[in-house]
Amino acid sequence: MTAPSSPSDRPRVRLKPKANARGIRHGFPWVYDNDIVTDRRTKKILPGALAVLEDENRAAMGLVAVNPNSRIMCRMLDRDPEAVLDAKWFEARISRALDMRERLFDAPYYRLIHAEADGLPGVVIDRFGEACVIQPNAAWAEAHIELLASALVRVAGVSTVLKNASGRARGLEGLDDVGAVLHGAAPDGPVPVPMNGATYMADLTGGQKTGLFYDQRPNHAFAARLVAPGARVLDVFSHVGGFALAMLAAGAEEALCVDGSAPALALAVQGAEAGGMKDMLSTRQGDAFDVLTALGPEGESFDVVICDPPAFAPSKQALDAGLRAYERVARLAAPLVKPGGYLGLCSCSHAADLGRFRDASARGIGRSGRQAQLLHTGFAGADHPQLPQLAESGYLKALFFRL
């Protein structure tokens, strides 16, 4: 654990004259490496260390976490350059986030900390009842992980805190991929999570990310509203059955989950069993594009089809290829929707903004020979607040069409 640094001992990093100082003053939380005056002293700052950010005139702008090895070289932690990252600092941030979640949700199953938008840059914390899973995706958070976990236990009163070290973001920060139990004991098996009338099974130690994707909760609920009694539904890139289980709970008669991960599909089956719907759920493991291509010739059709793929455009460099992939998903999925049925298409790529994603989806539907009405555009739930100055915090888009 890194001890809180004394304000007088902190290094200082300075913006170049042409850097976007106004944007930072108005709330943009990142400073890129090419906007910092980088000298020998700056390069020696250890990843995760704290520093005072100065403008070109050497006026202090706030307290930042520095990682000279990252494209995002500085992350704004506090507008007060004298702030001390001690137990009280962490407890205040967590308390503020917890207060909002407790107003929004009746049960303790939600994203508790959503990184920059909750004042903890690069930190994600998902809550599963008495357990929390932390993803410290920035070097400063890794350096302060014990303080963070202790504050979480005191404020939220949870009995278990786990660290999930997977994901692309940690690699970009030069961090390892070794998870850990930070407090208490890891669950013996999957944790049941009640949501939208269904029960989901979250693997907190071996699943994807923290074990469950809470961000889609309102979109699961909207998809459930599209279901008529007796409907057949298809959930592609289903993970643990996010859309399928919600639609079954709403009255669908039959659901097919398609995913490349056998463990994820097994958890979907367990969730269906926990909700008394095991006989209504079937699974198909395989490449989603291959399965979508095969279902048509097999004579399959569905009242509702949902496709929720991983981020096809995780960066600007991957944008063109990602948009082609989203178009292909729409083109392959649309023919499987019965006339008058519904198609839901999702993107969690922050590099593909809503307009580009909508255009790619519309092209794919059109090239399949179908016509569509766009009924609803969904986003992440309120436990995933957006920082208005940071477009990346509004990454999730969900488009619902009637064909």
N, C-alpha and C positions, 0 to 999 in steps of 0.2 A: 504494500500500500504506500502511496506517495503522501507524505505529510503535507498539510496545508502550508503553502509557501507564504512567507512574510511579504507584505506589499513592498517593503523597501528593498527586498532582495531580488525582486522579479526583473528579468530582462525586459527590454523594450524593443518592439518591432515597429517599423515605420512604413507608411504607405508611400508609394511613388507619387510624384506630382499629378500624373494623369489617371490615378486610380479613382474608383467610384466612391469617394468619401461620403458624398451626399447620400447615396443609396445605403451605405452602412449606417449612417446616422438615422436614416428613416426606417431601419429595421432589417435590412438584408443581413443574414447572419454569417456569411462566409466571406473569406478573403482568399483569393487564389494566389498561387505562388508567384505569378508574373506581375502581381500588384504590390509586392513587398520588396523593399530595399534589402537585398540579400548580400550580406557581407560575411566575412569569416566568422564573426561572433554569432550572427544569426544562424548560420549553418550548424553551429555546435550546440544549439538548443536541442535538448533531448525530446523525442516524440512524446507528446502528452503533457509537456511542461506548460506552466502558466506564464503569461507575459502581458504587458500593458501595450495595447495597440495605440499608436500615435498617428495623427494625420501628417501631411507633409511639413506642417509648421511646428511639429513636435508637441501638439496639444493632445492630451490623453483622450481617447474615445471609449475605452472600456477594457475589461479583462477578457483575454482570449486564451484558448488552448491552442498550442502550436504543434504542428507536425511537419518538419522540414522535408519529410519524405513523401508527403501527400500533395496531390494537386490542390486540394483544399488545405491551404497551409495554416489558416487561422479560423477558429470557430468562436463566435462571440458567446461568452458565458454570462457576462454581467455588464451592464452599462456603467456600473460603479467600478473604476479601476482599482479601488482599495478593497473590494470584496474579498472575503476569505472563504474558501471552499471547505468549510468544516461541517460537522454533523447538523448544525442548525440550518445551514444553507441548503443542504440536500433535503432535510425534512420540510422546509418551507416549500420547495418546488413540488415535492411529492404530495404534500397536503393540499396544495392548490389544485393539482390534477385530480386527486381523489375526491375532493368536494364536488367537482363537476360530474364525475362518473356516478357518484352515489345519487345525484339528482336525476340522472338520466336512466339508470338501470335499477331494477328491483333486486337483482341477484348479482353477486360479485364475479361476473364473467364478462370481461371486457379488456380493451387495450387501456392500460393505466397511464402509460407514458408514451407519447408519440413524438419523440425526438425534439427537433427545434421548436415545434409548435407548443410544446409543454416546457420549454426552457432548459432542456437537457439535450444538447446537440448530439446526434448520432446514437442516442440511447432509445431502445424500444423495450417496454415492459408490458407483457400480457399477463392478466390475472385469471387464474382458474380456481376459484373458491379460496382454499387455504394455501394455494401454491402460486408463486409468481415465477415467470421465466424472463430473465434479462438478456437482451442482445446488446452488448457494449460494442458498437460498431465504429468507435473512434478511440484513438490512442489515449486521450485524456480520461475517458470513462473507464478504460481498462486499468489505468494507473490508480483510479479512485474507486475501484469496484467494491472493496470491503466497506468503505464509508457509505457507498450507495446502498449496498445490501443491508447494512445495519439500519440505516435510516428507513428503508422500505419495511423492515420488520417492525420497527417502532411505530411508524405511522399507519400502515395498513393492517398490522396485527396478524400477518400471515405466518404460517409455521414452516413453510418450505420456500427457499429461493434457489433457483437453478440458473446457471449461466449457459446460454446457447452461443457457441462460437462459430457457427456455420455462416456462410453467406459471402457474396462477392465483396461487400463493403469492407469487411475486415481485411481482406487481402489487399485492397487498395490503400489501407492504412498501415500495412506491414505487420498485421497482427496474426497470431496463430489461430488454429481451428480446434483448440482443445476446450471442451466444455467442462463444467465443474458443478458440484453441489456447494453452494455458498452458505446455506443455513438449513438445518433440519435434515431430512432424508428424502431421497427421490421416491416418487410413487412406485408401488410394485407393478403397476400396469397402467393401461390407458385411463385417463380421467374423464368421467361423463360430464358433458357440458349441455345444459338445457338452453335451447335457443329456437325461437320461432315455432314452438310447439313440438319440436323434435329433440332427440338426444344425440349429440355428437360425441365421438370418442377421440380424445386428444392424447397423442403420445408425446409427453413433455420431454422425453430424453432422446428418442430416436426418430421423431417425426420431422417433417419439413418445417423450417423456421422454428417458431415456438410451439408448434403442435397443432395449431388451428388458425384459420384466417378469419378473424373477427370483422375485417373491413367490409366483407360482403353481406353482413347481416341484413341491412335494409334492402339489398337487391334480392337476397333469398326471399324476403317477405313479399316483395313485389311479384316475383315469379310465382309464388304460392297463390297470389290473387288471380293469376291467369288460368288456374287449374279448375276445370269442371269435374264433377264426379265421374269416375270411370276413365279419366284421361290416361294416356300413355305418354311418358316423358323420357327424355334423353338428356343425360348430364355428362358432357364431354370435358376432359381434363378435370375430372370430378374430385380429385383428392379424396377426402374422407366422406364424400357424398353431400357436400354443402347444399347445392340446389335440389338434388334428388330427395333428400330426407325432408326438407321443408315442403316440397310439393306433395310428397306422400302424406305428410301430416295434414295437409290442406284438403285431401280427398282424392288425389291421383290413385289410380288402381294399380299401376305398374310403372316401375322406373328402371332404366338401364344406366349404370355408371360405367364410363370408359376412362381408363387411366393407364399410364405406363408402369405404375408402382403397385406391385402385388400387396405390400404391407398397407398402403393407403386404402386399397379396395377392401382388404380384410377389416379395416377399421370402419369402413362404410357399412359392411355387413353387420358388424357388432352394433353399430348405431341403430340400424334398422331393427335388429333383434331387441335392443333395449327399449325401442318405441313400439314394440309389438307389430312390426311391419316386415319381418324377415322374409316372408313368402312373397312379398310384393316387390322386392329388390333383386335385381340380377346384375352381374358385373361382367366386364369384358376387359381383360388386360391386353394392352398392345399400343402401338404407335397410333395416336389419335387420327392423324391424317389417313393412315391405312384403314382404320376402322370406319371412318366417315366415308371413304371411297367404297368400302365393301358393303355397307348397310343398304344402299340403294338397290343394287343388283340382287340382294337377298330379299327384297320386297318389304323392307321395313319402312314404317312411317310413324310419326309421332305428333301429338297435339301440341307439345311444347318441347323445344330443343334449346339447350343452353350450352354455350362454349365459353369456358373460363380458362384460357391458356396461361402459361407462365409469360414473363416479360419477353416478348419477341424483339423489343427495341429498348434494351437497358441503357443505351448510350446513343449519342448523336451519330456516332460512326455506324451503328447498327440500324439506323432509322429506316433507310430504304428497304433493306431486306426484311425488317420487321413488318413494315406496312404491306409488303407483298404476302407475307405469311398471314396477316390478319385478313387480307382480301381472299386468300385461298381458303381459310377456315369458313368464311361466309359463303363462298361459292360451293363448297362441299356440303355445308350444313343445310342451306336453304332448301334443296330438293327433298330433304327428309321431313320437312314440315308439311302436315296436311293442309289443304286449302282452308283458309280462315284460322289457321293455327299461329303459334307465336315462336319467334326466334329471339333469344337473348345472346348478345355478343359482348364480351368483356375484354378490357385491356388494363394491365397494371404497369404499363411502360410509361415512365414519366417523360421520355424523349418523344413519344408520340402523343401530341396534344389532342384534345377532344375533336377539333375540326379534322385533322388528318385521319384519326381513327374512324370517325363517322364516314368520311369520304371513302376510305378503303373498304369499310363494311358495306356501304351502299353499292360500290362497284362490284364487289363479290356477289351480292344478292342479284344485281342486275345481270351479271354474266351467267348466273345459273338459270336465267329465264323467268325469274319470279318478280313480282311487283310487291312493294311493301309500303306500309305506313309506319312511321316512327312514332311510337306511343309514349315512350318515357326514357329519360336519360337519368341514370342513377350514379351515385358517387359513394365514397366510403362513408361509414357511419360517423356520428358525432363524437365517438371515442377516438376518432382519427382526425382531430382538428387540423385545419390548414393554417400555415403561417402565410398571410396574404402576400408578403414580399418574396416568398420562396415557392415558385411554381412547382418544384419537385414534390412538395408536400401534398399536392392534389393529384396524385398519380393515377388513382383508380377511376375508370369510366365503365359504365354498363349501359348498353343500348338495347331497348326492347322493341321489336318490330312485330306487326301483324302482317302475315303474308297472304 
